[in-house]
């Protein structure tokens, strides 16, 4: 089941439970998040709903698929086909296309994904104890050139480490420490 169908299910359930024909924006956000927090929550702050994700669901369901009518001022109602899709109960918790959307729209999740999918990180995972990194590999993973000064390298690494910590990506912490060792080694050479 994709994110838009989960969104419809949340709206349908709210309308049925409250015996209403329309749902207001705040209720759309609240019911979507309460029913599917792992889908409609922020990646970094999991206890809060990501209204941006929900807004894109509204736009797709209303403007492209015609499953929803209304707007923020007047409230939203489901079309007949929207009611049909919304009435389908979610039995298993397997969501198609959700992982891709959960990464979020900001640069931080993209940075984490870039590092996790890099060849350098994969090489590190094969042998963390004997992992050796070249200066050019370090500069590449930190999105810098060979001319980039030490302070900028350190700033980029510091930012990466902050993002790793903020997003709770424990699996990347030791890797980032290896990167830090190499940056400090470069500092000594300058």
C-alpha positions as semicolon CSV with decimal commas, in nm:
position;residue;x (nm);y (nm);z (nm)
1;X;0,000;0,000;0,000
2;X;0,147;0,337;-0,091
3;X;0,157;0,657;0,113
4;X;-0,147;0,811;-0,059
5;X;-0,364;0,510;0,020
6;X;-0,254;0,520;0,383
7;X;-0,341;0,890;0,385
8;X;-0,689;0,813;0,245
9;X;-0,739;0,540;0,504
10;X;-0,667;0,786;0,785
11;X;-0,914;1,041;0,647
12;X;-1,180;0,778;0,581
13;X;-1,148;0,639;0,935
14;X;-1,170;0,987;1,088
15;X;-1,482;1,073;0,887
16;X;-1,648;0,742;0,973
17;X;-1,558;0,753;1,343
18;X;-1,679;1,112;1,381
19;X;-1,977;1,076;1,144
20;X;-1,869;1,381;0,947
21;X;-1,860;1,462;0,576
22;X;-1,563;1,701;0,590
23;X;-1,233;1,701;0,774
24;X;-1,036;2,012;0,865
25;X;-0,661;2,046;0,795
26;X;-0,556;2,004;1,159
27;X;-0,759;1,683;1,181
28;X;-0,603;1,560;0,854
29;X;-0,255;1,603;1,002
30;X;-0,350;1,458;1,341
31;X;-0,532;1,150;1,212
32;X;-0,271;1,070;0,945
33;X;0,008;1,089;1,202
34;X;-0,179;0,903;1,476
35;X;-0,273;0,617;1,246
36;X;0,064;0,586;1,068
37;X;0,333;0,765;1,274
38;X;0,617;0,576;1,105
39;X;0,502;0,710;0,768
40;X;0,384;1,062;0,849
41;X;0,635;1,154;1,119
42;X;0,959;1,342;1,081
43;X;1,260;1,117;1,045
44;X;1,464;1,317;1,293
45;X;1,184;1,406;1,540
46;X;0,973;1,091;1,525
47;X;0,723;1,217;1,783
48;X;0,606;1,500;1,553
49;X;0,399;1,486;1,234
50;X;0,558;1,602;0,909
51;X;0,283;1,817;0,761
52;X;0,491;1,856;0,443
53;X;0,446;1,487;0,360
54;X;0,075;1,516;0,434
55;X;0,047;1,829;0,221
56;X;0,197;1,646;-0,078
57;X;-0,053;1,362;-0,024
58;X;-0,336;1,617;-0,030
59;X;-0,209;1,767;-0,354
60;X;-0,164;1,430;-0,526
61;X;-0,495;1,289;-0,402
62;X;-0,687;1,604;-0,487
63;X;-0,519;1,744;-0,799
64;X;-0,385;1,435;-0,977
65;X;-0,594;1,140;-0,865
66;X;-0,923;1,317;-0,783
67;X;-0,978;1,111;-0,468
68;X;-1,023;1,421;-0,252
69;X;-1,210;1,751;-0,277
70;X;-1,171;2,075;-0,085
71;X;-0,899;2,294;0,057
72;X;-0,758;2,412;0,387
73;X;-1,024;2,683;0,432
74;X;-1,333;2,472;0,360
75;X;-1,211;2,132;0,472
76;X;-1,175;1,812;0,272
77;X;-1,413;1,539;0,162
78;X;-1,348;1,211;-0,013
79;X;-1,484;1,146;-0,361
80;X;-1,661;0,815;-0,424
81;X;-1,341;0,654;-0,549
82;X;-1,153;0,809;-0,256
83;X;-1,403;0,646;-0,019
84;X;-1,352;0,314;-0,193
85;X;-0,975;0,329;-0,152
86;X;-1,002;0,471;0,200
87;X;-1,233;0,194;0,317
88;X;-0,967;-0,072;0,253
89;X;-0,829;-0,181;0,589
90;X;-0,455;-0,200;0,633
91;X;-0,386;-0,554;0,748
92;X;-0,012;-0,592;0,708
93;X;0,234;-0,318;0,780
94;X;0,423;-0,351;0,452
95;X;0,427;-0,022;0,272
96;X;0,540;0,014;-0,086
97;X;0,736;0,331;-0,166
98;X;0,735;0,447;0,197
99;X;1,106;0,398;0,269
100;X;1,197;0,627;-0,019
101;X;0,958;0,896;0,100
102;X;1,060;0,860;0,466
103;X;1,406;0,990;0,386
104;X;1,262;1,337;0,394
105;X;1,305;1,634;0,170
106;X;1,595;1,812;0,339
107;X;1,963;1,778;0,269
108;X;2,050;1,596;0,593
109;X;1,879;1,266;0,500
110;X;2,034;1,289;0,154
111;X;2,377;1,338;0,306
112;X;2,332;1,034;0,529
113;X;2,212;0,830;0,235
114;X;2,510;0,945;0,027
115;X;2,752;0,828;0,296
116;X;2,573;0,497;0,361
117;X;2,567;0,411;-0,010
118;X;2,925;0,519;-0,080
119;X;3,187;0,266;-0,185
120;X;3,410;0,397;0,091
121;X;3,158;0,312;0,363
122;X;3,098;-0,031;0,210
123;X;3,471;-0,093;0,214
124;X;3,481;0,017;0,578
125;X;3,204;-0,231;0,667
126;X;3,406;-0,521;0,523
127;X;3,702;-0,458;0,752
128;X;3,655;-0,177;1,006
129;X;3,963;-0,266;1,210
130;X;4,212;-0,243;0,923
131;X;4,032;0,032;0,734
132;X;4,265;0,282;0,568
133;X;4,143;0,592;0,388
134;X;4,337;0,805;0,145
135;X;4,326;1,182;0,153
136;X;4,144;1,196;-0,182
137;X;3,879;0,949;-0,055
138;X;3,833;1,158;0,257
139;X;3,795;1,477;0,059
140;X;3,550;1,309;-0,176
141;X;3,323;1,179;0,101
142;X;3,332;1,525;0,265
143;X;3,241;1,689;-0,065
144;X;3,560;1,888;-0,099
145;X;3,855;1,919;-0,335
146;X;4,227;1,870;-0,283
147;X;4,257;2,250;-0,252
148;X;4,004;2,273;0,030
149;X;4,170;2,397;0,348
150;X;4,176;2,207;0,676
151;X;3,919;2,430;0,849
152;X;3,661;2,368;0,579
153;X;3,732;1,995;0,586
154;X;3,688;1,992;0,962
155;X;3,367;2,198;0,936
156;X;3,224;1,953;0,681
157;X;3,317;1,658;0,900
158;X;3,176;1,829;1,209
159;X;2,848;1,886;1,027
160;X;2,836;1,523;0,911
161;X;2,898;1,401;1,266
162;X;2,623;1,631;1,398
163;X;2,374;1,496;1,142
164;X;2,472;1,137;1,227
165;X;2,411;1,208;1,595
166;X;2,086;1,404;1,538
167;X;1,936;1,128;1,327
168;X;2,056;0,853;1,559
169;X;2,253;0,670;1,291
170;X;2,466;0,467;1,532
171;X;2,605;0,253;1,249
172;X;2,787;0,558;1,106
173;X;2,950;0,682;1,426
174;X;3,262;0,462;1,413
175;X;3,303;0,536;1,043
176;X;3,291;0,910;1,114
177;X;3,558;0,865;1,383
178;X;3,786;0,708;1,122
179;X;3,722;1,010;0,900
180;X;3,809;1,239;1,190
181;X;4,138;1,058;1,246
182;X;4,231;1,120;0,881
183;X;4,133;1,489;0,900
184;X;4,353;1,530;1,208
185;X;4,636;1,357;1,025
186;X;4,599;1,607;0,739
187;X;4,608;1,896;0,989
188;X;4,942;1,776;1,122
189;X;5,084;1,770;0,767
190;X;4,978;2,131;0,697
